[in-house]
Amino acid sequence: MRVLLLCCTAFILGGIHAQERFGMAHSNYGGSDAGYLNPARPAGQWAYADFRLFGTEVFTWNSLVAWSDRERPLLGEVREGIAGNSAGNVIRRSGPVNSDRGIVQTKVLGPEFSLAMGRGTIGAGVRSRVHTSISGVSEQLANILFEGIDHAPQLGERYQLQGLKVLGAAWTEVGVSYAHIIKAEGFGMLSAGTHLRYNMGHAAGALQVADLDFTVVDTAELIIHEASAKYGFAMPAMRAGSGWGADLGLVYERTMSEADGYRPHKGSGGCTPIRYRYRIGLSLLDLGGVRYKNGEAGSIDAGSLVIADHGDVPIQDASDLDSLFATATGWKRGQGFSVGMPTGLSLQYDQRLADNTYIAFSAVQQLAGRNSMRLRRSNSMAITPRFETRYVEAALPVVFHEYDMGKPSIGFMLRFNGLVIGSDHIMPFLGRGDVYALDLYMRLRIMLFRSPACKGKRAPKSHRSGSKDMIPCATPNE
């Protein structure tokens, strides 16, 4: 129980929640980043080649606590020191859910490229991820985490928990991707894509509680009446585990001109990207997982356990766990466990309003089962208006985490050629309201807009028969 409380407390007070970079997810100049929400998107990409040099992102959100009573915006707090006079109070409860939850997702993105080769687009790259999810935190457990295990109103009360999960993993992905325009006919274009990854696990911890019946007797004694749970942990190592992952996606575009024979960046009609009236996509994200073969694992099917002093339960290794659960029935130890990727189903829609101006809708539904050892992705929806040109782009996403329509997050994204700075929740940096979330991401990329076949002079007045001069691309799709 002590392990559970320490894990939950550390997580919730950190208050982390996943995000999808909605400000740049629909960009026609997103390169490989556009493929993270739908791997079919790079097919027919508007830049001939995209090279990401570096990227990073971090996002925080939770449904239990907030930082309140700040005297200045967050940038001012950082400048003055977070622990200064205006380090505010925490308050409870946010969102229309019957149990509290949250997710950690941070990434460091290494080099990656995306290259258009006619109707097909290839890509490869590397990135490191840290993802921690918690779900199924009941109101009673939330009170214990917020007020402390010796919270007086709950002493002597007996509680039952079901479906509590605390999972975390760190891993590096080396991936390859391929997207292809499988049909271009009339005023429609259909594309499919996949992103395959080898996952190298660095560390993991997992606790999945199917049922827990307990009583906090007083400020020292804790009684666990019955428990059904499983756990696993792998200490940090360069190669603590391994596995495979994949994304799958489809995209349909209703084009503004006939798409018959369209080959991006190849020959006549392909040097200027074909424009669309609307685009709709469907994708499955983060299939697969990581297997930690040498990790410590175990399960408790039933038992009764009295902890005389819940404030002093030292657990440093597996032998300490043996001592703690020595009196529990159905206690089994083993080696090796698996952690599933944060799988989700995503729907995207992008509508052209005018030249260079679009508005997009996107939704992500997590697919982790309540009693599975799969990391939980966040449920989210976003409405994103944006203005884009080759060299300048701006977007203003409005994001609804866990479908909470009453607490939208307002973000922004700015792109200056290959430099991207964005956030899906900018208000803490500008105002003094309660802080439930923080978010920031950055990219440094190099884009090449024209292929070698499209670098000739435009529209010469004549072309001699039999000449080897390059014939420039026609541009009927503008």
Secondary structure, DSSP 8 states (H G I E B T S, - for coil): -HHHHHHHHHHHHH-------HHHHT-TT-GGGGGGT-TTTTTT-SSSEEEEEEEEEEEEEBSSEEEE--SS-HHHHHHH-TTSTT--EEEE--SS-SSEEEEEEEEEEEEEEEEEETTEEEEEEEEEEEEEEEEEE-HHHHHHHHH-TT-GGGTT-EEEEEEEEEEEEEEEEEEEEEEEEEEEETTEEEEEEEEEEEEEEEEEEEEEEEEEEEEE-SSS-EEEEEEEEEEEEE---TTSEEEEEEEEEEEEEEESS--TT--TTSSTTTSS---EEEEEEEEEEEEEEEEEEEEEEEEE-S--EEES-TT-----SHHHHHHHTTT-TTEEEEEEEEEE---EEEEEEEEEEETTEEEEEEEEEE---TTSSB-----EEEEEEEEE-SSEEEE--EEEETT-TTS-EE-EEEEETTEEEEES--HHHH--S-BSEEEEEEEEEEEE-S-GGG-S-S--S---TT---------TT-
